[in-house]
């Protein structure tokens, strides 16, 4: 197992690029680059509501939602 590297960890969070230190609450949780990119892809490519429609884009969105729920060990 690799030792924790704070420089590599901070590099995953674009909001930390200014070397500031955030001491406020979790209500302003920083988003990692992976979360930002996934959100960007979702808003650019997704249309429809989960479990609400039968057109292709909505079915694909429902499938992605259910896969994510299974991955994290929860129910869809």
mmJSON file of the N, C-alpha and C atoms, coordinates in Angstrom:
{"data_MODEL":{"atom_site":{
"group_PDB":["ATOM","ATOM","ATOM","ATOM","ATOM","ATOM","ATOM","ATOM","ATOM","ATOM","ATOM","ATOM","ATOM","ATOM","ATOM","ATOM","ATOM","ATOM","ATOM","ATOM","ATOM","ATOM","ATOM","ATOM","ATOM","ATOM","ATOM","ATOM","ATOM","ATOM","ATOM","ATOM","ATOM","ATOM","ATOM","ATOM","ATOM","ATOM","ATOM","ATOM","ATOM","ATOM","ATOM","ATOM","ATOM","ATOM","ATOM","ATOM","ATOM","ATOM","ATOM","ATOM","ATOM","ATOM","ATOM","ATOM","ATOM","ATOM","ATOM","ATOM","ATOM","ATOM","ATOM","ATOM","ATOM","ATOM","ATOM","ATOM","ATOM","ATOM","ATOM","ATOM","ATOM","ATOM","ATOM","ATOM","ATOM","ATOM","ATOM","ATOM","ATOM","ATOM","ATOM","ATOM","ATOM","ATOM","ATOM","ATOM","ATOM","ATOM","ATOM","ATOM","ATOM","ATOM","ATOM","ATOM","ATOM","ATOM","ATOM","ATOM","ATOM","ATOM","ATOM","ATOM","ATOM","ATOM","ATOM","ATOM","ATOM","ATOM","ATOM","ATOM","ATOM","ATOM","ATOM","ATOM","ATOM","ATOM","ATOM","ATOM","ATOM","ATOM","ATOM","ATOM","ATOM","ATOM","ATOM","ATOM","ATOM","ATOM","ATOM","ATOM","ATOM","ATOM","ATOM","ATOM","ATOM","ATOM","ATOM","ATOM","ATOM","ATOM","ATOM","ATOM","ATOM","ATOM","ATOM","ATOM","ATOM","ATOM","ATOM","ATOM","ATOM","ATOM","ATOM","ATOM","ATOM","ATOM","ATOM","ATOM","ATOM","ATOM","ATOM","ATOM","ATOM","ATOM","ATOM","ATOM","ATOM","ATOM","ATOM","ATOM","ATOM","ATOM","ATOM","ATOM","ATOM","ATOM","ATOM","ATOM","ATOM","ATOM","ATOM","ATOM","ATOM","ATOM","ATOM","ATOM","ATOM","ATOM","ATOM","ATOM","ATOM","ATOM","ATOM","ATOM","ATOM","ATOM","ATOM","ATOM","ATOM","ATOM","ATOM","ATOM","ATOM","ATOM","ATOM","ATOM","ATOM","ATOM","ATOM","ATOM","ATOM","ATOM","ATOM","ATOM","ATOM","ATOM","ATOM","ATOM","ATOM","ATOM","ATOM","ATOM","ATOM","ATOM","ATOM","ATOM"],
"id":[1,2,3,4,5,6,7,8,9,10,11,12,13,14,15,16,17,18,19,20,21,22,23,24,25,26,27,28,29,30,31,32,33,34,35,36,37,38,39,40,41,42,43,44,45,46,47,48,49,50,51,52,53,54,55,56,57,58,59,60,61,62,63,64,65,66,67,68,69,70,71,72,73,74,75,76,77,78,79,80,81,82,83,84,85,86,87,88,89,90,91,92,93,94,95,96,97,98,99,100,101,102,103,104,105,106,107,108,109,110,111,112,113,114,115,116,117,118,119,120,121,122,123,124,125,126,127,128,129,130,131,132,133,134,135,136,137,138,139,140,141,142,143,144,145,146,147,148,149,150,151,152,153,154,155,156,157,158,159,160,161,162,163,164,165,166,167,168,169,170,171,172,173,174,175,176,177,178,179,180,181,182,183,184,185,186,187,188,189,190,191,192,193,194,195,196,197,198,199,200,201,202,203,204,205,206,207,208,209,210,211,212,213,214,215,216,217,218,219,220,221,222,223,224,225,226,227,228],
"type_symbol":["N","C","C","N","C","C","N","C","C","N","C","C","N","C","C","N","C","C","N","C","C","N","C","C","N","C","C","N","C","C","N","C","C","N","C","C","N","C","C","N","C","C","N","C","C","N","C","C","N","C","C","N","C","C","N","C","C","N","C","C","N","C","C","N","C","C","N","C","C","N","C","C","N","C","C","N","C","C","N","C","C","N","C","C","N","C","C","N","C","C","N","C","C","N","C","C","N","C","C","N","C","C","N","C","C","N","C","C","N","C","C","N","C","C","N","C","C","N","C","C","N","C","C","N","C","C","N","C","C","N","C","C","N","C","C","N","C","C","N","C","C","N","C","C","N","C","C","N","C","C","N","C","C","N","C","C","N","C","C","N","C","C","N","C","C","N","C","C","N","C","C","N","C","C","N","C","C","N","C","C","N","C","C","N","C","C","N","C","C","N","C","C","N","C","C","N","C","C","N","C","C","N","C","C","N","C","C","N","C","C","N","C","C","N","C","C","N","C","C","N","C","C","N","C","C","N","C","C"],
"label_atom_id":["N","CA","C","N","CA","C","N","CA","C","N","CA","C","N","CA","C","N","CA","C","N","CA","C","N","CA","C","N","CA","C","N","CA","C","N","CA","C","N","CA","C","N","CA","C","N","CA","C","N","CA","C","N","CA","C","N","CA","C","N","CA","C","N","CA","C","N","CA","C","N","CA","C","N","CA","C","N","CA","C","N","CA","C","N","CA","C","N","CA","C","N","CA","C","N","CA","C","N","CA","C","N","CA","C","N","CA","C","N","CA","C","N","CA","C","N","CA","C","N","CA","C","N","CA","C","N","CA","C","N","CA","C","N","CA","C","N","CA","C","N","CA","C","N","CA","C","N","CA","C","N","CA","C","N","CA","C","N","CA","C","N","CA","C","N","CA","C","N","CA","C","N","CA","C","N","CA","C","N","CA","C","N","CA","C","N","CA","C","N","CA","C","N","CA","C","N","CA","C","N","CA","C","N","CA","C","N","CA","C","N","CA","C","N","CA","C","N","CA","C","N","CA","C","N","CA","C","N","CA","C","N","CA","C","N","CA","C","N","CA","C","N","CA","C","N","CA","C","N","CA","C","N","CA","C","N","CA","C","N","CA","C","N","CA","C"],
"label_alt_id":[null,null,null,null,null,null,null,null,null,null,null,null,null,null,null,null,null,null,null,null,null,null,null,null,null,null,null,null,null,null,null,null,null,null,null,null,null,null,null,null,null,null,null,null,null,null,null,null,null,null,null,null,null,null,null,null,null,null,null,null,null,null,null,null,null,null,null,null,null,null,null,null,null,null,null,null,null,null,null,null,null,null,null,null,null,null,null,null,null,null,null,null,null,null,null,null,null,null,null,null,null,null,null,null,null,null,null,null,null,null,null,null,null,null,null,null,null,null,null,null,null,null,null,null,null,null,null,null,null,null,null,null,null,null,null,null,null,null,null,null,null,null,null,null,null,null,null,null,null,null,null,null,null,null,null,null,null,null,null,null,null,null,null,null,null,null,null,null,null,null,null,null,null,null,null,null,null,null,null,null,null,null,null,null,null,null,null,null,null,null,null,null,null,null,null,null,null,null,null,null,null,null,null,null,null,null,null,null,null,null,null,null,null,null,null,null,null,null,null,null,null,null,null,null,null,null,null,null],
"label_comp_id":["UNK","UNK","UNK","UNK","UNK","UNK","UNK","UNK","UNK","UNK","UNK","UNK","UNK","UNK","UNK","UNK","UNK","UNK","UNK","UNK","UNK","UNK","UNK","UNK","UNK","UNK","UNK","UNK","UNK","UNK","UNK","UNK","UNK","UNK","UNK","UNK","UNK","UNK","UNK","UNK","UNK","UNK","UNK","UNK","UNK","UNK","UNK","UNK","UNK","UNK","UNK","UNK","UNK","UNK","UNK","UNK","UNK","UNK","UNK","UNK","UNK","UNK","UNK","UNK","UNK","UNK","UNK","UNK","UNK","UNK","UNK","UNK","UNK","UNK","UNK","UNK","UNK","UNK","UNK","UNK","UNK","UNK","UNK","UNK","UNK","UNK","UNK","UNK","UNK","UNK","UNK","UNK","UNK","UNK","UNK","UNK","UNK","UNK","UNK","UNK","UNK","UNK","UNK","UNK","UNK","UNK","UNK","UNK","UNK","UNK","UNK","UNK","UNK","UNK","UNK","UNK","UNK","UNK","UNK","UNK","UNK","UNK","UNK","UNK","UNK","UNK","UNK","UNK","UNK","UNK","UNK","UNK","UNK","UNK","UNK","UNK","UNK","UNK","UNK","UNK","UNK","UNK","UNK","UNK","UNK","UNK","UNK","UNK","UNK","UNK","UNK","UNK","UNK","UNK","UNK","UNK","UNK","UNK","UNK","UNK","UNK","UNK","UNK","UNK","UNK","UNK","UNK","UNK","UNK","UNK","UNK","UNK","UNK","UNK","UNK","UNK","UNK","UNK","UNK","UNK","UNK","UNK","UNK","UNK","UNK","UNK","UNK","UNK","UNK","UNK","UNK","UNK","UNK","UNK","UNK","UNK","UNK","UNK","UNK","UNK","UNK","UNK","UNK","UNK","UNK","UNK","UNK","UNK","UNK","UNK","UNK","UNK","UNK","UNK","UNK","UNK","UNK","UNK","UNK","UNK","UNK","UNK","UNK","UNK","UNK","UNK","UNK","UNK"],
"label_asym_id":["A","A","A","A","A","A","A","A","A","A","A","A","A","A","A","A","A","A","A","A","A","A","A","A","A","A","A","A","A","A","A","A","A","A","A","A","A","A","A","A","A","A","A","A","A","A","A","A","A","A","A","A","A","A","A","A","A","A","A","A","A","A","A","A","A","A","A","A","A","A","A","A","A","A","A","A","A","A","A","A","A","A","A","A","A","A","A","A","A","A","A","A","A","A","A","A","A","A","A","A","A","A","A","A","A","A","A","A","A","A","A","A","A","A","A","A","A","A","A","A","A","A","A","A","A","A","A","A","A","A","A","A","A","A","A","A","A","A","A","A","A","A","A","A","A","A","A","A","A","A","A","A","A","A","A","A","A","A","A","A","A","A","A","A","A","A","A","A","A","A","A","A","A","A","A","A","A","A","A","A","A","A","A","A","A","A","A","A","A","A","A","A","A","A","A","A","A","A","A","A","A","A","A","A","A","A","A","A","A","A","A","A","A","A","A","A","A","A","A","A","A","A","A","A","A","A","A","A"],
"label_entity_id":["1","1","1","1","1","1","1","1","1","1","1","1","1","1","1","1","1","1","1","1","1","1","1","1","1","1","1","1","1","1","1","1","1","1","1","1","1","1","1","1","1","1","1","1","1","1","1","1","1","1","1","1","1","1","1","1","1","1","1","1","1","1","1","1","1","1","1","1","1","1","1","1","1","1","1","1","1","1","1","1","1","1","1","1","1","1","1","1","1","1","1","1","1","1","1","1","1","1","1","1","1","1","1","1","1","1","1","1","1","1","1","1","1","1","1","1","1","1","1","1","1","1","1","1","1","1","1","1","1","1","1","1","1","1","1","1","1","1","1","1","1","1","1","1","1","1","1","1","1","1","1","1","1","1","1","1","1","1","1","1","1","1","1","1","1","1","1","1","1","1","1","1","1","1","1","1","1","1","1","1","1","1","1","1","1","1","1","1","1","1","1","1","1","1","1","1","1","1","1","1","1","1","1","1","1","1","1","1","1","1","1","1","1","1","1","1","1","1","1","1","1","1","1","1","1","1","1","1"],
"label_seq_id":[1,1,1,2,2,2,3,3,3,4,4,4,5,5,5,6,6,6,7,7,7,8,8,8,9,9,9,10,10,10,11,11,11,12,12,12,13,13,13,14,14,14,15,15,15,16,16,16,17,17,17,18,18,18,19,19,19,20,20,20,21,21,21,22,22,22,23,23,23,24,24,24,25,25,25,26,26,26,27,27,27,28,28,28,29,29,29,30,30,30,31,31,31,32,32,32,33,33,33,34,34,34,35,35,35,36,36,36,37,37,37,38,38,38,39,39,39,40,40,40,41,41,41,42,42,42,43,43,43,44,44,44,45,45,45,46,46,46,47,47,47,48,48,48,49,49,49,50,50,50,51,51,51,52,52,52,53,53,53,54,54,54,55,55,55,56,56,56,57,57,57,58,58,58,59,59,59,60,60,60,61,61,61,62,62,62,63,63,63,64,64,64,65,65,65,66,66,66,67,67,67,68,68,68,69,69,69,70,70,70,71,71,71,72,72,72,73,73,73,74,74,74,75,75,75,76,76,76],
"pdbx_PDB_ins_code":[null,null,null,null,null,null,null,null,null,null,null,null,null,null,null,null,null,null,null,null,null,null,null,null,null,null,null,null,null,null,null,null,null,null,null,null,null,null,null,null,null,null,null,null,null,null,null,null,null,null,null,null,null,null,null,null,null,null,null,null,null,null,null,null,null,null,null,null,null,null,null,null,null,null,null,null,null,null,null,null,null,null,null,null,null,null,null,null,null,null,null,null,null,null,null,null,null,null,null,null,null,null,null,null,null,null,null,null,null,null,null,null,null,null,null,null,null,null,null,null,null,null,null,null,null,null,null,null,null,null,null,null,null,null,null,null,null,null,null,null,null,null,null,null,null,null,null,null,null,null,null,null,null,null,null,null,null,null,null,null,null,null,null,null,null,null,null,null,null,null,null,null,null,null,null,null,null,null,null,null,null,null,null,null,null,null,null,null,null,null,null,null,null,null,null,null,null,null,null,null,null,null,null,null,null,null,null,null,null,null,null,null,null,null,null,null,null,null,null,null,null,null,null,null,null,null,null,null],
"Cartn_x":[0.84,0.0,0.889,0.502,1.275,0.92,1.9,1.668,0.824,0.055,-0.762,0.139,-0.183,0.578,-0.358,-0.217,-1.14,-1.07,0.073,0.194,-0.639,-0.541,-1.345,-2.827,-3.169,-4.567,-5.129,-4.418,-4.883,-5.006,-4.176,-4.218,-5.539,-6.264,-7.551,-8.68,-8.432,-9.461,-9.06,-9.607,-9.222,-9.381,-10.356,-10.573,-9.421,-8.565,-7.429,-6.169,-6.268,-5.091,-4.479,-5.269,-4.746,-4.04,-3.871,-3.173,-3.887,-5.157,-5.93,-6.274,-6.654,-7.086,-8.528,-9.394,-10.817,-11.175,-11.654,-11.973,-13.471,-14.284,-15.723,-16.343,-17.642,-18.361,-18.41,-18.961,-19.117,-20.17,-20.901,-21.913,-21.284,-20.007,-19.302,-18.24,-18.6,-17.663,-17.064,-15.759,-15.082,-15.344,-15.388,-15.612,-14.293,-14.041,-12.829,-13.018,-11.916,-11.967,-12.824,-12.768,-13.582,-15.072,-15.476,-16.885,-17.279,-16.417,-16.694,-16.858,-15.956,-16.03,-17.27,-17.623,-18.823,-20.078,-20.117,-21.27,-21.371,-20.244,-20.22,-20.757,-20.283,-20.75,-22.253,-22.725,-24.154,-24.976,-24.621,-25.419,-25.289,-24.176,-24.029,-24.785,-24.828,-25.304,-26.604,-27.062,-28.23,-29.505,-30.547,-31.871,-32.879,-33.812,-34.843,-34.72,-35.69,-35.744,-35.594,-34.885,-34.679,-36.02,-36.262,-37.476,-38.771,-38.704,-39.907,-40.301,-39.478,-39.785,-39.251,-39.777,-39.346,-38.54,-38.286,-37.469,-36.009,-35.233,-33.883,-32.984,-32.943,-32.043,-32.419,-33.702,-34.142,-33.847,-34.01,-33.684,-32.196,-31.35,-29.903,-29.563,-30.221,-29.981,-30.393,-31.528,-31.977,-30.971,-30.451,-29.459,-28.189,-27.725,-26.528,-26.775,-27.952,-28.317,-28.309,-28.938,-29.006,-27.624,-26.779,-25.406,-24.624,-24.792,-24.103,-24.582,-25.881,-26.425,-25.859,-25.77,-25.195,-23.72,-22.996,-21.568,-21.327,-22.166,-21.982,-22.679,-23.362,-23.963,-25.338,-25.997,-27.329,-28.397,-29.613,-30.742,-31.014,-31.464,-31.785,-33.128],
"Cartn_y":[-1.175,0.0,1.243,2.231,3.464,4.393,5.159,6.145,7.294,7.911,9.056,10.188,10.747,11.861,13.068,14.045,15.181,16.017,16.069,16.837,16.185,14.856,14.15,14.25,14.168,14.274,15.646,16.701,18.062,18.298,17.64,17.818,17.338,16.491,15.984,16.998,18.084,19.072,20.43,20.808,22.068,23.292,23.286,24.443,24.655,23.663,23.795,24.311,24.67,25.115,26.386,27.19,28.443,28.274,27.053,26.726,27.254,27.582,28.033,26.868,27.197,26.19,26.503,25.497,25.678,25.05,25.858,25.379,25.442,25.644,25.719,24.331,24.276,23.013,22.188,20.991,20.092,20.587,21.623,22.165,22.709,23.009,23.502,22.502,21.247,20.192,20.431,20.328,20.472,19.25,19.46,18.365,17.994,16.688,16.23,16.375,16.345,16.447,15.33,14.134,13.019,13.332,13.946,14.308,15.421,16.404,17.506,16.978,16.095,15.546,14.677,13.878,13.039,13.904,14.956,15.864,16.574,17.009,17.671,16.738,15.501,14.523,14.287,14.165,13.955,15.095,16.332,17.467,17.703,17.287,17.437,16.369,15.144,14.011,13.379,13.672,12.975,13.777,13.051,13.658,12.669,13.162,12.284,12.118,11.424,11.172,9.684,9.365,7.973,7.35,6.138,5.359,6.057,6.986,7.743,7.664,7.097,7.142,5.909,5.644,4.482,4.848,6.131,6.436,6.109,5.907,5.328,6.076,7.395,8.159,7.979,7.945,7.766,6.355,5.366,3.986,3.86,4.484,4.446,5.141,6.248,6.969,6.124,5.44,4.555,3.431,2.866,1.791,2.288,3.472,4.04,4.294,4.788,5.047,3.752,2.716,1.439,0.804,0.926,0.408,1.136,2.44,3.212,2.789,2.556,2.125,0.765,-0.149,-1.471,-1.344,-0.486,-0.303,0.174,1.08,1.592,0.727,-0.33,-1.271,-0.88,0.01,0.439,-0.018,0.258,-0.082,1.078,0.749,1.793,2.406],
"Cartn_z":[0.0,0.0,0.0,-0.789,-0.864,0.285,0.71,1.763,1.209,2.072,1.681,1.22,0.062,-0.479,-0.576,0.317,0.31,-0.966,-1.61,-2.853,-3.951,-4.094,-5.09,-4.76,-3.493,-3.08,-3.436,-3.078,-3.375,-4.868,-5.674,-7.127,-7.727,-7.013,-7.494,-7.307,-6.589,-6.268,-6.84,-7.994,-8.63,-7.728,-6.832,-5.956,-4.979,-4.812,-3.894,-4.58,-5.842,-6.59,-6.011,-5.303,-4.763,-3.422,-2.962,-1.714,-0.476,-0.607,0.548,1.459,2.664,3.629,3.988,3.865,4.117,5.462,6.379,7.719,8.008,6.977,7.199,7.191,7.155,7.316,6.036,6.162,5.024,4.043,4.392,3.487,2.208,2.258,1.075,0.642,0.634,0.285,-1.095,-1.185,-2.468,-3.334,-4.629,-5.564,-6.227,-6.322,-7.0,-8.504,-9.23,-10.683,-11.278,-10.701,-11.201,-11.08,-9.98,-9.788,-10.756,-10.926,-11.849,-13.27,-13.691,-15.047,-15.24,-14.235,-14.341,-14.398,-13.596,-13.621,-14.962,-15.484,-16.788,-17.872,-17.877,-18.862,-18.71,-17.486,-17.244,-17.837,-17.519,-17.981,-19.484,-20.086,-21.534,-22.314,-21.789,-22.58,-22.113,-20.927,-20.391,-20.599,-20.897,-21.026,-20.476,-19.718,-19.188,-17.694,-17.154,-15.721,-15.444,-14.392,-13.987,-13.606,-14.101,-13.816,-14.243,-15.202,-15.547,-17.017,-17.873,-19.297,-20.0,-21.177,-21.947,-23.187,-23.449,-24.615,-24.319,-25.375,-25.26,-24.274,-24.366,-23.488,-22.018,-21.727,-20.339,-19.848,-20.704,-20.307,-20.002,-20.834,-20.594,-19.278,-19.003,-17.755,-16.553,-16.655,-15.581,-15.363,-16.445,-16.333,-15.643,-16.016,-15.381,-13.894,-13.567,-12.173,-11.366,-11.902,-11.194,-11.054,-12.078,-11.987,-10.896,-10.812,-9.774,-8.388,-8.254,-6.963,-6.565,-7.518,-7.22,-6.855,-7.547,-7.289,-5.861,-5.38,-4.014,-2.98,-3.424,-2.492,-1.997,-2.707,-2.29,-3.259,-2.91,-3.775,-4.716,-5.905,-6.887,-6.588],
"occupancy":[1.0,1.0,1.0,1.0,1.0,1.0,1.0,1.0,1.0,1.0,1.0,1.0,1.0,1.0,1.0,1.0,1.0,1.0,1.0,1.0,1.0,1.0,1.0,1.0,1.0,1.0,1.0,1.0,1.0,1.0,1.0,1.0,1.0,1.0,1.0,1.0,1.0,1.0,1.0,1.0,1.0,1.0,1.0,1.0,1.0,1.0,1.0,1.0,1.0,1.0,1.0,1.0,1.0,1.0,1.0,1.0,1.0,1.0,1.0,1.0,1.0,1.0,1.0,1.0,1.0,1.0,1.0,1.0,1.0,1.0,1.0,1.0,1.0,1.0,1.0,1.0,1.0,1.0,1.0,1.0,1.0,1.0,1.0,1.0,1.0,1.0,1.0,1.0,1.0,1.0,1.0,1.0,1.0,1.0,1.0,1.0,1.0,1.0,1.0,1.0,1.0,1.0,1.0,1.0,1.0,1.0,1.0,1.0,1.0,1.0,1.0,1.0,1.0,1.0,1.0,1.0,1.0,1.0,1.0,1.0,1.0,1.0,1.0,1.0,1.0,1.0,1.0,1.0,1.0,1.0,1.0,1.0,1.0,1.0,1.0,1.0,1.0,1.0,1.0,1.0,1.0,1.0,1.0,1.0,1.0,1.0,1.0,1.0,1.0,1.0,1.0,1.0,1.0,1.0,1.0,1.0,1.0,1.0,1.0,1.0,1.0,1.0,1.0,1.0,1.0,1.0,1.0,1.0,1.0,1.0,1.0,1.0,1.0,1.0,1.0,1.0,1.0,1.0,1.0,1.0,1.0,1.0,1.0,1.0,1.0,1.0,1.0,1.0,1.0,1.0,1.0,1.0,1.0,1.0,1.0,1.0,1.0,1.0,1.0,1.0,1.0,1.0,1.0,1.0,1.0,1.0,1.0,1.0,1.0,1.0,1.0,1.0,1.0,1.0,1.0,1.0,1.0,1.0,1.0,1.0,1.0,1.0,1.0,1.0,1.0,1.0,1.0,1.0],
"B_iso_or_equiv":[0.0,0.0,0.0,0.0,0.0,0.0,0.0,0.0,0.0,0.0,0.0,0.0,0.0,0.0,0.0,0.0,0.0,0.0,0.0,0.0,0.0,0.0,0.0,0.0,0.0,0.0,0.0,0.0,0.0,0.0,0.0,0.0,0.0,0.0,0.0,0.0,0.0,0.0,0.0,0.0,0.0,0.0,0.0,0.0,0.0,0.0,0.0,0.0,0.0,0.0,0.0,0.0,0.0,0.0,0.0,0.0,0.0,0.0,0.0,0.0,0.0,0.0,0.0,0.0,0.0,0.0,0.0,0.0,0.0,0.0,0.0,0.0,0.0,0.0,0.0,0.0,0.0,0.0,0.0,0.0,0.0,0.0,0.0,0.0,0.0,0.0,0.0,0.0,0.0,0.0,0.0,0.0,0.0,0.0,0.0,0.0,0.0,0.0,0.0,0.0,0.0,0.0,0.0,0.0,0.0,0.0,0.0,0.0,0.0,0.0,0.0,0.0,0.0,0.0,0.0,0.0,0.0,0.0,0.0,0.0,0.0,0.0,0.0,0.0,0.0,0.0,0.0,0.0,0.0,0.0,0.0,0.0,0.0,0.0,0.0,0.0,0.0,0.0,0.0,0.0,0.0,0.0,0.0,0.0,0.0,0.0,0.0,0.0,0.0,0.0,0.0,0.0,0.0,0.0,0.0,0.0,0.0,0.0,0.0,0.0,0.0,0.0,0.0,0.0,0.0,0.0,0.0,0.0,0.0,0.0,0.0,0.0,0.0,0.0,0.0,0.0,0.0,0.0,0.0,0.0,0.0,0.0,0.0,0.0,0.0,0.0,0.0,0.0,0.0,0.0,0.0,0.0,0.0,0.0,0.0,0.0,0.0,0.0,0.0,0.0,0.0,0.0,0.0,0.0,0.0,0.0,0.0,0.0,0.0,0.0,0.0,0.0,0.0,0.0,0.0,0.0,0.0,0.0,0.0,0.0,0.0,0.0,0.0,0.0,0.0,0.0,0.0,0.0],
"pdbx_formal_charge":[null,null,null,null,null,null,null,null,null,null,null,null,null,null,null,null,null,null,null,null,null,null,null,null,null,null,null,null,null,null,null,null,null,null,null,null,null,null,null,null,null,null,null,null,null,null,null,null,null,null,null,null,null,null,null,null,null,null,null,null,null,null,null,null,null,null,null,null,null,null,null,null,null,null,null,null,null,null,null,null,null,null,null,null,null,null,null,null,null,null,null,null,null,null,null,null,null,null,null,null,null,null,null,null,null,null,null,null,null,null,null,null,null,null,null,null,null,null,null,null,null,null,null,null,null,null,null,null,null,null,null,null,null,null,null,null,null,null,null,null,null,null,null,null,null,null,null,null,null,null,null,null,null,null,null,null,null,null,null,null,null,null,null,null,null,null,null,null,null,null,null,null,null,null,null,null,null,null,null,null,null,null,null,null,null,null,null,null,null,null,null,null,null,null,null,null,null,null,null,null,null,null,null,null,null,null,null,null,null,null,null,null,null,null,null,null,null,null,null,null,null,null,null,null,null,null,null,null],
"auth_seq_id":[1,1,1,2,2,2,3,3,3,4,4,4,5,5,5,6,6,6,7,7,7,8,8,8,9,9,9,10,10,10,11,11,11,12,12,12,13,13,13,14,14,14,15,15,15,16,16,16,17,17,17,18,18,18,19,19,19,20,20,20,21,21,21,22,22,22,23,23,23,24,24,24,25,25,25,26,26,26,27,27,27,28,28,28,29,29,29,30,30,30,31,31,31,32,32,32,33,33,33,34,34,34,35,35,35,36,36,36,37,37,37,38,38,38,39,39,39,40,40,40,41,41,41,42,42,42,43,43,43,44,44,44,45,45,45,46,46,46,47,47,47,48,48,48,49,49,49,50,50,50,51,51,51,52,52,52,53,53,53,54,54,54,55,55,55,56,56,56,57,57,57,58,58,58,59,59,59,60,60,60,61,61,61,62,62,62,63,63,63,64,64,64,65,65,65,66,66,66,67,67,67,68,68,68,69,69,69,70,70,70,71,71,71,72,72,72,73,73,73,74,74,74,75,75,75,76,76,76],
"auth_comp_id":["UNK","UNK","UNK","UNK","UNK","UNK","UNK","UNK","UNK","UNK","UNK","UNK","UNK","UNK","UNK","UNK","UNK","UNK","UNK","UNK","UNK","UNK","UNK","UNK","UNK","UNK","UNK","UNK","UNK","UNK","UNK","UNK","UNK","UNK","UNK","UNK","UNK","UNK","UNK","UNK","UNK","UNK","UNK","UNK","UNK","UNK","UNK","UNK","UNK","UNK","UNK","UNK","UNK","UNK","UNK","UNK","UNK","UNK","UNK","UNK","UNK","UNK","UNK","UNK","UNK","UNK","UNK","UNK","UNK","UNK","UNK","UNK","UNK","UNK","UNK","UNK","UNK","UNK","UNK","UNK","UNK","UNK","UNK","UNK","UNK","UNK","UNK","UNK","UNK","UNK","UNK","UNK","UNK","UNK","UNK","UNK","UNK","UNK","UNK","UNK","UNK","UNK","UNK","UNK","UNK","UNK","UNK","UNK","UNK","UNK","UNK","UNK","UNK","UNK","UNK","UNK","UNK","UNK","UNK","UNK","UNK","UNK","UNK","UNK","UNK","UNK","UNK","UNK","UNK","UNK","UNK","UNK","UNK","UNK","UNK","UNK","UNK","UNK","UNK","UNK","UNK","UNK","UNK","UNK","UNK","UNK","UNK","UNK","UNK","UNK","UNK","UNK","UNK","UNK","UNK","UNK","UNK","UNK","UNK","UNK","UNK","UNK","UNK","UNK","UNK","UNK","UNK","UNK","UNK","UNK","UNK","UNK","UNK","UNK","UNK","UNK","UNK","UNK","UNK","UNK","UNK","UNK","UNK","UNK","UNK","UNK","UNK","UNK","UNK","UNK","UNK","UNK","UNK","UNK","UNK","UNK","UNK","UNK","UNK","UNK","UNK","UNK","UNK","UNK","UNK","UNK","UNK","UNK","UNK","UNK","UNK","UNK","UNK","UNK","UNK","UNK","UNK","UNK","UNK","UNK","UNK","UNK","UNK","UNK","UNK","UNK","UNK","UNK"],
"auth_asym_id":["A","A","A","A","A","A","A","A","A","A","A","A","A","A","A","A","A","A","A","A","A","A","A","A","A","A","A","A","A","A","A","A","A","A","A","A","A","A","A","A","A","A","A","A","A","A","A","A","A","A","A","A","A","A","A","A","A","A","A","A","A","A","A","A","A","A","A","A","A","A","A","A","A","A","A","A","A","A","A","A","A","A","A","A","A","A","A","A","A","A","A","A","A","A","A","A","A","A","A","A","A","A","A","A","A","A","A","A","A","A","A","A","A","A","A","A","A","A","A","A","A","A","A","A","A","A","A","A","A","A","A","A","A","A","A","A","A","A","A","A","A","A","A","A","A","A","A","A","A","A","A","A","A","A","A","A","A","A","A","A","A","A","A","A","A","A","A","A","A","A","A","A","A","A","A","A","A","A","A","A","A","A","A","A","A","A","A","A","A","A","A","A","A","A","A","A","A","A","A","A","A","A","A","A","A","A","A","A","A","A","A","A","A","A","A","A","A","A","A","A","A","A","A","A","A","A","A","A"],
"auth_atom_id":["N","CA","C","N","CA","C","N","CA","C","N","CA","C","N","CA","C","N","CA","C","N","CA","C","N","CA","C","N","CA","C","N","CA","C","N","CA","C","N","CA","C","N","CA","C","N","CA","C","N","CA","C","N","CA","C","N","CA","C","N","CA","C","N","CA","C","N","CA","C","N","CA","C","N","CA","C","N","CA","C","N","CA","C","N","CA","C","N","CA","C","N","CA","C","N","CA","C","N","CA","C","N","CA","C","N","CA","C","N","CA","C","N","CA","C","N","CA","C","N","CA","C","N","CA","C","N","CA","C","N","CA","C","N","CA","C","N","CA","C","N","CA","C","N","CA","C","N","CA","C","N","CA","C","N","CA","C","N","CA","C","N","CA","C","N","CA","C","N","CA","C","N","CA","C","N","CA","C","N","CA","C","N","CA","C","N","CA","C","N","CA","C","N","CA","C","N","CA","C","N","CA","C","N","CA","C","N","CA","C","N","CA","C","N","CA","C","N","CA","C","N","CA","C","N","CA","C","N","CA","C","N","CA","C","N","CA","C","N","CA","C","N","CA","C","N","CA","C","N","CA","C","N","CA","C","N","CA","C","N","CA","C","N","CA","C"],
"pdbx_PDB_model_num":[1,1,1,1,1,1,1,1,1,1,1,1,1,1,1,1,1,1,1,1,1,1,1,1,1,1,1,1,1,1,1,1,1,1,1,1,1,1,1,1,1,1,1,1,1,1,1,1,1,1,1,1,1,1,1,1,1,1,1,1,1,1,1,1,1,1,1,1,1,1,1,1,1,1,1,1,1,1,1,1,1,1,1,1,1,1,1,1,1,1,1,1,1,1,1,1,1,1,1,1,1,1,1,1,1,1,1,1,1,1,1,1,1,1,1,1,1,1,1,1,1,1,1,1,1,1,1,1,1,1,1,1,1,1,1,1,1,1,1,1,1,1,1,1,1,1,1,1,1,1,1,1,1,1,1,1,1,1,1,1,1,1,1,1,1,1,1,1,1,1,1,1,1,1,1,1,1,1,1,1,1,1,1,1,1,1,1,1,1,1,1,1,1,1,1,1,1,1,1,1,1,1,1,1,1,1,1,1,1,1,1,1,1,1,1,1,1,1,1,1,1,1,1,1,1,1,1,1]
}}}
